[in-house]
């Protein structure tokens, strides 16, 4: 007894099975996480090391190179890229696809820890972590209150941040801006010299006096008591009255004699605003396995609770950006497309079958298959994201294919006079291998996508497996539920003659008959004129391929999409103060906020949200702009970004403006076009990099072309005379610590006030930190107690350095990077590579394509292999079905014709060749194969019945025309909602059905 016979004779068993599957599917659905994209983690490690106060060159030599040497022996490294900023080193280790990142992280941590003793003692411990999409903040918000700014900062740091951090799923909470309280000790250099003191001695005296010691215990027969020496400063007066030394008369020299002690705010390093109002900015990150939507919901609930607790202080939260909004909008849009696709497929079934009852028999396959998919998704740790949900939308047409073929054949047997049960069993059994084959074609087409190992596998694995699982479930439904329902419900139905439905169905049947006859005549003519058809098809095929070769159909890794978010980064001259940057940013911010397309602006001055850290300077500022919904504005976010660059540069002359959209993946600062030129001589690179940049600017479509390394960063170069230092009794360590203390400050000592501790910052008074002369007159005390100034043993001169130094595979490098506008990224990248290759450069200078150009090459290569694998697997399925190595080529020859339609569809819709459109072509192999199988299978049956090949083909075309049209139109109409979508994430979705609609 086969499965179909069991289903017909024991229907309760099938009912129980599908009730269980439905229950598990519903429960699993509510347990799934919502995400914009699947969990996606590139094989990349970041090693971030802070070295406060160090110049880029010092960071490179003392930190970056040592870390590179340590990690260079790791296995499966593709390349190492490093950047040395002022005070920070960032080493990016990119591994080959498929590398074991857990083991890589463990080995990298061990190797970096082993060289800790080689790093300068002021270097903070390196931070090593995996790069993932979870490194993008999911919520940006600003916090304000009706209390002093320093108290707001304390409240956020000590109370609010811990409350947010404990929310389930939150991995990290970063603060931006605000005014932090500190005890400022402004040391007067002139008074230091008068009392024969150095700032280093002042710092050491403060640290020595501000200590606590557990000194032991006293014990008698009845008790034991701990002795604790409490030497911590309790009041500001304790600090002011601290005795530093005694003068020649024996009088004490107190701290207040050489410095001003203030309870003040920390020197401004960054400023945050939300919609023009000064605030403490907060960025919230989620854990890799966190549910973005649930975390956002809990954060919002927590915000309401916190606002009620601190209502008396007027505490207010204002959310500038919440990525879960876009995620939910995208999910709702895809869900709407999914429901609309089901309705359209139902309409197709009704038109072709003329029966609500028969349409129901087929349509039951959709919920029976889809709901069960949620169980598999939960077991495989998948999420509800735009990729998996688009897969469900696209698979709607596939889910009804098997049931259409089975039901159509059952009706053929009912028309022979058989009863329902006999007709259902015989009809299904007769088409057993055909139904199995067309299902397996879909499965083997998608399996290679699920198992490819490349950087896109994380994106596409969920798509492929969702389609495979749903397709297998639809086969199970067609072998069980469809014949079961047909055996109970199937019957011929006709609409009443004269009714509008009757006239509609009669007209459709007449049209279908005429279409079938026309097809038969065309097929007969084609079989008689094979040479003409073959020549015409060959010409059209190569003409369609030429659309790609000539660039009419462009290429790109991923479409950027339109999230309605734009990031504007502004840069002033390198010597600008944060106050000057803030004034300019305020002017730009006021203009942007006045525009009707803008809903919120989150501003950071002096800090950056760049992916790889670093680059935060007083002369930089950034505005994260959120726009109204796409339907409510007349311009795209890309057009808005371009307009903002022009407007702001006209509004504020002399500044650099970088305006980019936030992509579908949530990133903005990763330029799609990147050319790395590397060589041993930095002077040579500095000579040729601007030439490459100027050449790139001439290529249509390039936008925001810039160098990653720019000269002109103002510095003061101090050259020590070691001989004079030896004579004067000074050491380099003492000089360095004194300079660092004087101009960067020392915050090792803490002042406790209640439950909180605040930095005691010992630094030269601002009056003594204004010019090079102030550096020259800095006081040092040698080992003999003599007072010496810096200009007595050092040459001090102004200098111009770089803000960042880069290396690629441990060789100096410069990256020329560009955004793209108006053209596909791949097309622009090809032109860039041609231009760079044509330039004459020294042999020691090499160039390496990075960014989307590199990713596109790798991704297209992987998908090309998957495409060839899908064709091979379809061929092998045909070999197994027909027991022949020749017949399957009849099916394979239909694939080039499908590619013609796919490329024409891309050309007519002005879409690019992306990883998603290539994926659509891979799907097309399965769809075309299924239709060909239906024709070839029936043709073989007719030949076995005695017809010649031409007659058999014509008969097969007539008999199989209805199921072929039903499956094709159900697929097309199932994809139409996505193809015509206008909601969130539309650019990412439209790339899928374009090639498929050309079938």
DASUL-V710092 format. One record per backbone hydrogen bond with DSSP energy under -1.0 kcal/mol. CO is the residue of the C=O (numbers start at 1). NH is the residue of the N-H. E is the energy in kcal/mol with one decimal. If there is no record, write none. Layout:
# DASUL-V710092
co:CO nh:NH e:E
co:CO nh:NH e:E
This chain:
# DASUL-V710092
co:2 nh:6 e:-2.3
co:3 nh:7 e:-1.9
co:4 nh:8 e:-2.1
co:5 nh:9 e:-2.4
co:6 nh:10 e:-2.8
co:10 nh:13 e:-1.2
co:11 nh:15 e:-2.4
co:12 nh:16 e:-2.5
co:13 nh:17 e:-2.3
co:14 nh:18 e:-2.4
co:15 nh:19 e:-2.0
co:16 nh:20 e:-2.4
co:17 nh:21 e:-2.3
co:18 nh:22 e:-2.2
co:19 nh:23 e:-2.5
co:20 nh:24 e:-2.6
co:21 nh:25 e:-2.2
co:22 nh:26 e:-2.5
co:23 nh:27 e:-2.4
co:24 nh:28 e:-2.4
co:25 nh:29 e:-2.3
co:26 nh:30 e:-1.6
co:33 nh:384 e:-3.4
co:36 nh:386 e:-1.9
co:40 nh:133 e:-1.6
co:42 nh:44 e:-2.6
co:43 nh:95 e:-3.4
co:44 nh:131 e:-2.4
co:45 nh:93 e:-2.8
co:46 nh:129 e:-1.9
co:47 nh:91 e:-2.5
co:48 nh:127 e:-3.0
co:49 nh:89 e:-3.1
co:50 nh:124 e:-2.7
co:51 nh:54 e:-2.0
co:54 nh:87 e:-1.5
co:55 nh:59 e:-2.8
co:56 nh:60 e:-2.5
co:57 nh:61 e:-2.3
co:58 nh:62 e:-2.7
co:59 nh:63 e:-2.0
co:59 nh:64 e:-2.3
co:60 nh:65 e:-2.6
co:63 nh:67 e:-2.3
co:64 nh:68 e:-2.7
co:65 nh:69 e:-2.3
co:66 nh:70 e:-1.7
co:67 nh:71 e:-2.3
co:68 nh:72 e:-1.3
co:71 nh:74 e:-1.8
co:76 nh:96 e:-2.6
co:79 nh:94 e:-2.6
co:80 nh:809 e:-3.9
co:81 nh:92 e:-4.2
co:82 nh:807 e:-2.1
co:83 nh:90 e:-2.8
co:84 nh:805 e:-1.9
co:87 nh:51 e:-2.2
co:88 nh:85 e:-3.0
co:89 nh:49 e:-2.8
co:90 nh:83 e:-2.7
co:91 nh:47 e:-2.4
co:92 nh:81 e:-3.0
co:93 nh:45 e:-2.5
co:94 nh:78 e:-3.0
co:94 nh:79 e:-1.8
co:96 nh:99 e:-1.8
co:99 nh:101 e:-1.1
co:100 nh:104 e:-2.1
co:101 nh:105 e:-2.5
co:102 nh:106 e:-2.0
co:103 nh:107 e:-2.6
co:104 nh:108 e:-2.7
co:105 nh:109 e:-2.4
co:106 nh:110 e:-2.0
co:107 nh:111 e:-2.4
co:108 nh:112 e:-2.5
co:109 nh:113 e:-2.3
co:110 nh:114 e:-1.6
co:113 nh:116 e:-1.3
co:115 nh:118 e:-1.7
co:116 nh:119 e:-1.0
co:120 nh:123 e:-1.6
co:127 nh:48 e:-2.8
co:129 nh:46 e:-2.8
co:132 nh:135 e:-2.0
co:133 nh:136 e:-1.3
co:138 nh:323 e:-2.8
co:139 nh:284 e:-2.5
co:140 nh:320 e:-2.3
co:140 nh:321 e:-1.9
co:141 nh:282 e:-2.7
co:142 nh:318 e:-2.2
co:143 nh:280 e:-2.2
co:144 nh:316 e:-2.9
co:148 nh:152 e:-2.0
co:149 nh:153 e:-2.2
co:150 nh:154 e:-2.1
co:151 nh:155 e:-2.6
co:152 nh:156 e:-2.6
co:153 nh:157 e:-2.9
co:154 nh:158 e:-2.9
co:155 nh:159 e:-1.9
co:155 nh:160 e:-2.2
co:156 nh:161 e:-3.4
co:159 nh:163 e:-1.3
co:160 nh:164 e:-2.4
co:161 nh:165 e:-2.7
co:162 nh:166 e:-1.3
co:164 nh:167 e:-1.5
co:167 nh:170 e:-2.1
co:169 nh:287 e:-3.3
co:172 nh:285 e:-2.8
co:174 nh:283 e:-2.7
co:176 nh:281 e:-2.9
co:180 nh:266 e:-4.2
co:182 nh:264 e:-2.0
co:183 nh:761 e:-2.4
co:184 nh:262 e:-2.9
co:185 nh:763 e:-2.2
co:186 nh:260 e:-2.3
co:187 nh:765 e:-2.9
co:188 nh:192 e:-2.1
co:189 nh:193 e:-2.0
co:190 nh:194 e:-1.8
co:191 nh:195 e:-1.7
co:192 nh:197 e:-2.8
co:193 nh:196 e:-1.1
co:198 nh:202 e:-1.6
co:199 nh:203 e:-2.3
co:200 nh:204 e:-2.2
co:201 nh:205 e:-2.3
co:202 nh:206 e:-2.1
co:203 nh:207 e:-2.4
co:204 nh:208 e:-2.2
co:205 nh:209 e:-1.8
co:206 nh:210 e:-1.4
co:209 nh:211 e:-1.0
co:211 nh:231 e:-1.3
co:213 nh:229 e:-3.5
co:216 nh:227 e:-3.1
co:218 nh:225 e:-3.0
co:223 nh:220 e:-2.5
co:225 nh:218 e:-2.8
co:227 nh:215 e:-1.9
co:229 nh:213 e:-2.1
co:236 nh:240 e:-2.6
co:237 nh:241 e:-2.4
co:239 nh:242 e:-1.3
co:240 nh:256 e:-2.0
co:242 nh:255 e:-2.1
co:245 nh:253 e:-3.9
co:247 nh:250 e:-1.9
co:251 nh:247 e:-2.8
co:253 nh:244 e:-3.4
co:253 nh:245 e:-1.2
co:254 nh:257 e:-1.5
co:255 nh:258 e:-1.5
co:255 nh:259 e:-1.5
co:258 nh:188 e:-2.9
co:260 nh:186 e:-2.5
co:262 nh:184 e:-2.1
co:262 nh:264 e:-1.0
co:264 nh:182 e:-2.6
co:271 nh:605 e:-3.1
co:272 nh:279 e:-2.4
co:273 nh:603 e:-2.7
co:274 nh:277 e:-1.5
co:277 nh:274 e:-2.3
co:280 nh:143 e:-1.4
co:281 nh:176 e:-2.6
co:282 nh:141 e:-2.5
co:283 nh:174 e:-2.7
co:284 nh:138 e:-2.5
co:284 nh:139 e:-1.3
co:285 nh:171 e:-1.9
co:285 nh:172 e:-1.0
co:287 nh:290 e:-2.1
co:291 nh:295 e:-3.1
co:292 nh:296 e:-2.2
co:293 nh:297 e:-2.2
co:294 nh:298 e:-2.5
co:295 nh:299 e:-2.8
co:296 nh:300 e:-2.4
co:297 nh:301 e:-2.1
co:298 nh:302 e:-2.6
co:299 nh:303 e:-2.4
co:300 nh:304 e:-2.0
co:301 nh:305 e:-1.9
co:302 nh:306 e:-2.8
co:303 nh:307 e:-2.7
co:304 nh:308 e:-1.6
co:305 nh:309 e:-1.9
co:306 nh:310 e:-2.3
co:310 nh:315 e:-1.7
co:311 nh:314 e:-1.5
co:313 nh:146 e:-2.9
co:316 nh:144 e:-2.3
co:318 nh:142 e:-2.5
co:321 nh:140 e:-2.7
co:322 nh:325 e:-1.8
co:323 nh:327 e:-2.1
co:324 nh:328 e:-3.0
co:325 nh:329 e:-2.5
co:326 nh:330 e:-2.7
co:327 nh:331 e:-2.5
co:328 nh:332 e:-3.0
co:329 nh:333 e:-2.4
co:330 nh:334 e:-2.6
co:331 nh:335 e:-2.6
co:332 nh:336 e:-2.5
co:333 nh:337 e:-2.3
co:334 nh:338 e:-2.6
co:335 nh:339 e:-2.4
co:336 nh:340 e:-2.5
co:337 nh:341 e:-2.4
co:338 nh:342 e:-2.0
co:339 nh:343 e:-2.0
co:340 nh:344 e:-2.5
co:341 nh:345 e:-2.6
co:342 nh:346 e:-2.3
co:343 nh:347 e:-2.1
co:344 nh:348 e:-2.2
co:345 nh:349 e:-2.4
co:346 nh:350 e:-2.3
co:347 nh:351 e:-2.3
co:348 nh:352 e:-2.3
co:349 nh:353 e:-2.7
co:350 nh:354 e:-2.1
co:355 nh:359 e:-2.2
co:356 nh:360 e:-2.2
co:357 nh:361 e:-1.7
co:358 nh:362 e:-1.5
co:359 nh:363 e:-3.0
co:360 nh:364 e:-1.8
co:362 nh:365 e:-1.7
co:363 nh:366 e:-1.7
co:364 nh:368 e:-1.8
co:365 nh:369 e:-1.6
co:366 nh:370 e:-3.0
co:367 nh:371 e:-2.1
co:369 nh:373 e:-1.0
co:372 nh:376 e:-1.2
co:373 nh:377 e:-2.5
co:374 nh:378 e:-2.1
co:375 nh:379 e:-2.3
co:376 nh:380 e:-2.3
co:377 nh:382 e:-3.3
co:378 nh:381 e:-1.1
co:383 nh:385 e:-1.1
co:384 nh:35 e:-2.3
co:385 nh:389 e:-2.7
co:386 nh:390 e:-1.5
co:387 nh:391 e:-2.0
co:388 nh:392 e:-1.6
co:389 nh:393 e:-1.9
co:390 nh:394 e:-3.0
co:391 nh:395 e:-1.7
co:393 nh:396 e:-1.0
co:395 nh:399 e:-2.3
co:398 nh:401 e:-1.0
co:400 nh:404 e:-2.6
co:401 nh:405 e:-2.5
co:402 nh:406 e:-2.5
co:403 nh:407 e:-2.9
co:404 nh:408 e:-2.7
co:405 nh:409 e:-1.7
co:406 nh:410 e:-2.1
co:407 nh:411 e:-2.3
co:408 nh:412 e:-1.2
co:409 nh:413 e:-1.5
co:410 nh:414 e:-2.1
co:411 nh:415 e:-2.3
co:413 nh:418 e:-1.5
co:414 nh:417 e:-1.8
co:419 nh:423 e:-3.2
co:420 nh:424 e:-2.8
co:421 nh:425 e:-2.3
co:422 nh:426 e:-2.8
co:423 nh:427 e:-2.5
co:424 nh:428 e:-1.8
co:425 nh:429 e:-2.4
co:426 nh:430 e:-2.4
co:427 nh:431 e:-1.1
co:429 nh:432 e:-1.2
co:431 nh:435 e:-2.9
co:432 nh:436 e:-2.2
co:433 nh:437 e:-2.5
co:434 nh:438 e:-2.6
co:435 nh:439 e:-1.6
co:436 nh:440 e:-2.6
co:437 nh:441 e:-2.2
co:438 nh:442 e:-1.2
co:439 nh:443 e:-2.1
co:440 nh:444 e:-3.0
co:441 nh:445 e:-1.5
co:442 nh:446 e:-1.5
co:443 nh:447 e:-2.1
co:446 nh:450 e:-1.5
co:447 nh:451 e:-1.3
co:454 nh:457 e:-1.6
co:456 nh:460 e:-2.1
co:457 nh:461 e:-2.2
co:460 nh:464 e:-2.7
co:461 nh:465 e:-2.5
co:462 nh:466 e:-2.4
co:463 nh:467 e:-2.0
co:464 nh:468 e:-2.5
co:465 nh:469 e:-2.8
co:466 nh:470 e:-2.4
co:467 nh:471 e:-2.5
co:468 nh:472 e:-2.4
co:469 nh:473 e:-2.2
co:470 nh:474 e:-2.1
co:471 nh:475 e:-1.8
co:472 nh:476 e:-2.0
co:473 nh:477 e:-2.4
co:474 nh:478 e:-2.4
co:475 nh:479 e:-1.5
co:477 nh:482 e:-2.3
co:480 nh:484 e:-1.8
co:481 nh:485 e:-3.0
co:482 nh:486 e:-2.6
co:483 nh:487 e:-2.3
co:485 nh:489 e:-3.5
co:486 nh:490 e:-1.3
co:496 nh:499 e:-1.8
co:499 nh:503 e:-2.9
co:500 nh:504 e:-2.0
co:501 nh:505 e:-2.7
co:502 nh:506 e:-2.5
co:503 nh:507 e:-2.3
co:504 nh:508 e:-2.3
co:505 nh:509 e:-2.8
co:506 nh:510 e:-2.3
co:507 nh:511 e:-2.4
co:508 nh:512 e:-3.0
co:509 nh:513 e:-2.5
co:510 nh:514 e:-2.5
co:511 nh:515 e:-2.8
co:512 nh:516 e:-2.7
co:513 nh:517 e:-2.6
co:514 nh:518 e:-2.7
co:515 nh:519 e:-2.6
co:516 nh:520 e:-2.4
co:517 nh:521 e:-2.5
co:518 nh:522 e:-2.6
co:519 nh:523 e:-3.0
co:520 nh:524 e:-2.5
co:521 nh:525 e:-2.5
co:522 nh:526 e:-2.4
co:523 nh:527 e:-2.4
co:524 nh:528 e:-1.3
co:525 nh:529 e:-1.2
co:529 nh:533 e:-1.8
co:530 nh:534 e:-2.7
co:531 nh:535 e:-2.5
co:532 nh:536 e:-2.6
co:533 nh:537 e:-2.8
co:534 nh:538 e:-2.3
co:535 nh:539 e:-2.4
co:536 nh:540 e:-2.6
co:537 nh:541 e:-2.6
co:538 nh:542 e:-2.4
co:539 nh:543 e:-2.1
co:540 nh:544 e:-2.1
co:541 nh:545 e:-2.1
co:542 nh:546 e:-1.9
co:545 nh:548 e:-1.2
co:545 nh:549 e:-1.9
co:546 nh:550 e:-2.9
co:547 nh:553 e:-2.8
co:554 nh:913 e:-3.5
co:555 nh:826 e:-2.4
co:555 nh:827 e:-1.0
co:557 nh:915 e:-1.5
co:560 nh:664 e:-1.8
co:564 nh:627 e:-3.3
co:565 nh:662 e:-2.4
co:566 nh:625 e:-3.4
co:567 nh:660 e:-2.4
co:568 nh:623 e:-2.6
co:569 nh:658 e:-3.2
co:570 nh:621 e:-1.9
co:571 nh:656 e:-2.7
co:573 nh:576 e:-2.2
co:577 nh:581 e:-2.4
co:578 nh:582 e:-2.3
co:579 nh:583 e:-1.9
co:580 nh:584 e:-2.0
co:581 nh:585 e:-2.5
co:582 nh:586 e:-2.4
co:583 nh:587 e:-1.6
co:584 nh:588 e:-2.1
co:585 nh:589 e:-3.1
co:586 nh:590 e:-2.4
co:587 nh:591 e:-1.5
co:588 nh:592 e:-2.4
co:589 nh:593 e:-2.6
co:592 nh:595 e:-1.5
co:595 nh:598 e:-1.3
co:597 nh:628 e:-2.2
co:600 nh:626 e:-2.4
co:601 nh:275 e:-3.0
co:602 nh:624 e:-3.1
co:603 nh:273 e:-2.2
co:604 nh:622 e:-2.8
co:605 nh:271 e:-2.3
co:610 nh:613 e:-1.5
co:617 nh:620 e:-1.7
co:619 nh:572 e:-2.4
co:620 nh:606 e:-2.9
co:621 nh:570 e:-2.5
co:622 nh:604 e:-2.9
co:623 nh:568 e:-2.6
co:624 nh:602 e:-2.4
co:625 nh:566 e:-2.3
co:626 nh:599 e:-3.0
co:626 nh:600 e:-1.4
co:629 nh:632 e:-1.6
co:630 nh:633 e:-1.1
co:636 nh:640 e:-2.3
co:637 nh:641 e:-2.5
co:638 nh:642 e:-2.0
co:639 nh:643 e:-2.3
co:640 nh:644 e:-2.5
co:641 nh:645 e:-1.8
co:642 nh:646 e:-1.7
co:643 nh:647 e:-2.7
co:644 nh:648 e:-2.7
co:645 nh:649 e:-1.8
co:646 nh:650 e:-1.6
co:647 nh:651 e:-2.3
co:648 nh:652 e:-2.7
co:652 nh:655 e:-1.0
co:656 nh:571 e:-2.5
co:658 nh:569 e:-3.3
co:660 nh:567 e:-3.0
co:663 nh:666 e:-1.8
co:667 nh:663 e:-3.1
co:672 nh:852 e:-1.1
co:673 nh:818 e:-2.4
co:674 nh:850 e:-3.0
co:675 nh:816 e:-2.9
co:676 nh:848 e:-2.6
co:677 nh:814 e:-2.2
co:678 nh:846 e:-2.5
co:681 nh:685 e:-1.7
co:682 nh:686 e:-2.6
co:683 nh:687 e:-1.2
co:684 nh:688 e:-2.1
co:685 nh:689 e:-2.8
co:688 nh:692 e:-2.2
co:689 nh:693 e:-2.5
co:690 nh:694 e:-2.6
co:691 nh:695 e:-2.1
co:692 nh:696 e:-2.3
co:693 nh:697 e:-1.9
co:696 nh:699 e:-1.6
co:699 nh:702 e:-1.8
co:701 nh:821 e:-2.6
co:703 nh:819 e:-3.2
co:706 nh:817 e:-2.5
co:710 nh:803 e:-1.3
co:713 nh:801 e:-3.3
co:715 nh:799 e:-3.2
co:717 nh:797 e:-2.1
co:719 nh:795 e:-2.7
co:721 nh:725 e:-2.2
co:722 nh:726 e:-2.0
co:723 nh:727 e:-2.0
co:724 nh:728 e:-2.3
co:725 nh:730 e:-2.7
co:729 nh:783 e:-1.0
co:731 nh:735 e:-2.3
co:732 nh:736 e:-2.9
co:733 nh:737 e:-2.6
co:734 nh:738 e:-2.2
co:735 nh:739 e:-2.5
co:736 nh:740 e:-2.5
co:737 nh:741 e:-2.5
co:738 nh:742 e:-2.5
co:739 nh:743 e:-2.4
co:740 nh:744 e:-2.3
co:740 nh:745 e:-1.2
co:742 nh:764 e:-2.0
co:746 nh:762 e:-2.1
co:749 nh:760 e:-2.5
co:751 nh:758 e:-2.6
co:753 nh:756 e:-1.7
co:756 nh:753 e:-2.9
co:758 nh:751 e:-3.2
co:759 nh:183 e:-2.9
co:761 nh:185 e:-2.9
co:762 nh:746 e:-1.3
co:763 nh:187 e:-2.9
co:765 nh:768 e:-1.8
co:766 nh:769 e:-1.8
co:772 nh:776 e:-2.3
co:773 nh:777 e:-1.9
co:775 nh:778 e:-1.5
co:776 nh:791 e:-1.9
co:778 nh:790 e:-1.4
co:780 nh:788 e:-3.2
co:782 nh:785 e:-1.9
co:786 nh:782 e:-2.0
co:788 nh:780 e:-3.1
co:789 nh:792 e:-1.7
co:790 nh:793 e:-1.8
co:793 nh:721 e:-2.7
co:795 nh:719 e:-2.8
co:797 nh:717 e:-3.0
co:799 nh:715 e:-3.2
co:801 nh:713 e:-2.9
co:805 nh:84 e:-3.0
co:806 nh:813 e:-2.1
co:807 nh:82 e:-2.5
co:811 nh:808 e:-3.1
co:812 nh:679 e:-2.0
co:814 nh:677 e:-2.7
co:815 nh:708 e:-2.3
co:816 nh:675 e:-2.6
co:817 nh:706 e:-2.4
co:818 nh:673 e:-1.9
co:819 nh:703 e:-2.1
co:824 nh:828 e:-2.0
co:825 nh:829 e:-2.9
co:826 nh:830 e:-2.3
co:827 nh:831 e:-1.8
co:828 nh:832 e:-2.4
co:829 nh:833 e:-2.6
co:830 nh:834 e:-2.2
co:831 nh:835 e:-2.3
co:832 nh:836 e:-2.8
co:833 nh:837 e:-2.6
co:834 nh:838 e:-1.3
co:836 nh:839 e:-1.2
co:842 nh:845 e:-1.5
co:846 nh:678 e:-2.6
co:848 nh:676 e:-2.8
co:851 nh:855 e:-2.2
co:852 nh:856 e:-3.2
co:853 nh:857 e:-1.8
co:854 nh:858 e:-2.2
co:855 nh:859 e:-3.2
co:856 nh:860 e:-3.1
co:857 nh:861 e:-1.9
co:858 nh:862 e:-2.3
co:859 nh:863 e:-2.7
co:860 nh:864 e:-2.3
co:861 nh:865 e:-2.0
co:862 nh:866 e:-2.1
co:863 nh:867 e:-2.6
co:864 nh:868 e:-2.3
co:865 nh:869 e:-2.6
co:866 nh:870 e:-2.3
co:867 nh:871 e:-1.9
co:868 nh:872 e:-2.4
co:869 nh:873 e:-2.8
co:870 nh:874 e:-2.3
co:871 nh:875 e:-2.3
co:872 nh:876 e:-2.3
co:873 nh:877 e:-2.3
co:874 nh:878 e:-2.2
co:875 nh:879 e:-2.4
co:876 nh:880 e:-2.3
co:877 nh:881 e:-2.2
co:878 nh:882 e:-3.1
co:879 nh:883 e:-1.7
co:886 nh:889 e:-1.8
co:887 nh:890 e:-2.1
co:888 nh:892 e:-2.2
co:889 nh:893 e:-2.0
co:891 nh:894 e:-1.5
co:892 nh:895 e:-1.6
co:894 nh:898 e:-1.5
co:895 nh:899 e:-2.2
co:896 nh:900 e:-1.8
co:897 nh:901 e:-1.6
co:898 nh:902 e:-2.4
co:899 nh:903 e:-2.7
co:900 nh:904 e:-2.4
co:901 nh:905 e:-2.2
co:902 nh:906 e:-2.1
co:903 nh:907 e:-2.5
co:904 nh:908 e:-2.8
co:905 nh:909 e:-1.9
co:906 nh:911 e:-2.3
co:913 nh:556 e:-2.0
co:914 nh:918 e:-2.4
co:915 nh:919 e:-1.6
co:916 nh:920 e:-2.0
co:917 nh:921 e:-1.7
co:918 nh:922 e:-2.0
co:919 nh:923 e:-2.2
co:920 nh:924 e:-1.8
co:921 nh:925 e:-1.4
co:923 nh:927 e:-2.0
co:924 nh:928 e:-3.0
co:925 nh:929 e:-2.2
co:926 nh:930 e:-2.1
co:927 nh:931 e:-1.9
co:928 nh:932 e:-2.4
co:929 nh:933 e:-2.4
co:930 nh:934 e:-2.0
co:931 nh:935 e:-1.7
co:932 nh:936 e:-3.2
co:933 nh:937 e:-2.9
co:934 nh:938 e:-1.4
co:935 nh:939 e:-2.4
co:936 nh:940 e:-2.4
co:937 nh:941 e:-1.5
co:938 nh:942 e:-2.3
co:939 nh:943 e:-2.4
co:940 nh:944 e:-2.2
co:941 nh:945 e:-1.1
co:942 nh:947 e:-2.1
co:943 nh:946 e:-1.4
co:948 nh:952 e:-2.7
co:949 nh:953 e:-2.3
co:950 nh:954 e:-2.2
co:951 nh:955 e:-2.7
co:952 nh:956 e:-2.5
co:953 nh:957 e:-2.2
co:954 nh:958 e:-1.8
co:955 nh:959 e:-2.8
co:956 nh:960 e:-2.7
co:960 nh:964 e:-2.3
co:961 nh:965 e:-2.8
co:962 nh:966 e:-2.7
co:963 nh:967 e:-2.7
co:964 nh:968 e:-2.5
co:965 nh:969 e:-3.1
co:966 nh:970 e:-2.2
co:967 nh:971 e:-1.7
co:968 nh:972 e:-2.7
co:969 nh:973 e:-3.0
co:970 nh:974 e:-1.5
co:971 nh:975 e:-1.2
co:972 nh:976 e:-1.3
co:975 nh:979 e:-2.5
co:976 nh:980 e:-2.5
co:983 nh:986 e:-1.4
co:985 nh:989 e:-1.3
co:986 nh:990 e:-2.7
co:989 nh:992 e:-1.8
co:993 nh:997 e:-2.6
co:995 nh:998 e:-1.1
co:996 nh:999 e:-1.8
